[in-house]
Amino acid sequence: MPPPFEPLTLVHVVFSSRIAGGERHCIDLANAQAALGHRVHVIGSAGSAVSGALASGVGFHGLKLPLLRGWRVAALARRLGADICHGHLGPACKAVAHARSAARIGTLHVGYKAHHHARLDGLVCVNRAQHESLPQGGALASVIYNWAPERDAAAAARHTDLRAELGLAPQQLLVGSVGRLHRSKGMDLLIAGFKAHAPADAVLAILGEGPDEAALKELAAGDARVRLLGFRGDVDQCLKSFDLFVSPSREEAFPLAILEAMRAGRPVLSSATQGPQEMLAGQPARLVPVGDAHALGHAIAEELGRLRPLLPQQRSVAYATAAYDRSNAVARTLGFYRDVMLHQAAQAKGFDSEEEAYAAWHV
């Protein structure tokens, strides 16, 4: 095990073919750590879009089949000389637990599940509620907030006028949401609530793709105001066109889409899931009960009524986002890695404290 302030060999693990919130966090963290001089690798599924988003200094290792992934991750981490093996999302964390030659870390992008996380050495919680609900006597844990990584640079450089693309008149208000089309994200609630309560001239734009796309299109059928736009590489640009951003999720630990909407200065309306309750506390945003399409629709109508008299530039909102600083979060993550390594060394060598383990590295 190297001294705690030398460059580390870091192996991230994420098994996803497409890039969503957890994958984006893994990619940006790996890229940032490589830029700081660490030796960084990512293990994922062969052919995954993750490989194309990694910086040139980050190695990608694709596994062609899911068979024996835990054993294969452990063997690859050992061959790479990993000091840290860091899992992102449940299946990856379950595989990382086999990598006993390294300190095993998992980020709770969704939430704690014993069969995924109980055998890890360290857990990164993305909100305080997660940390407070962890089982006693388990792994070391730290609350480190995610951040909103910049999206595709080429897409960001292009000018997108979503309002013009949708053919909206100047007086029409645009409600928007970004997320995977999956039941957990609550897009069905958003469509139902919008159809029932939104003003007749308002438009709803949903950006994202996923397994519920056909069902959502069927739910939206007959209402030309509802537009499902599919995957977009220009999300940051599209957000600037929204008059109101809505997060209707049934469960959410730390929604990057909300953080992106805050960065864009958009009014935010969200269901009161775990992450948004903490992120939006004390912020100029509105929460509604989880899973209640009627309450969500009423809140949309009320927010649009409040926004309608304002000029477009007056609808911008200023949020306090210092807690979600990328540089600080990356530094805290590296610090947590070293805390876990010191804790392991203290246990392995019989030291009474991490301080004694740290001192031993400098003898």
ABEGO torsion letter per residue (X at the ends): XBBAABBBBBBBBBBBABBBAAAAAAAAAAAAAAAAGBBBBBBBBBGBAAAAABBAABBBBBBABABGAAAAAAAAAAAAGBABBBBBEAAAAAAAAABAABBBBBBBAAEBBAAAAAABABBBBABAAAAAABBBGBBBBBBBBBBBBBBBAAAAABBBBAAAAAGBBAABBBBBBBEBBBAAAGAAAAAAAAAAABBAABBBBBBEBEAAAAAAAAAABGBAABBBAEBBAAAAAAAAABABBBBABABBABBAAAAAAAAAGBBBBBBBBAAAAAAABGBBBBBBBBGBAAAAAAAAAAAAAAAAABBAAAABBBBBAAAABAAAAAAAAAAAAAAAAAAAAAAAAGBABAAAAAAAAAX
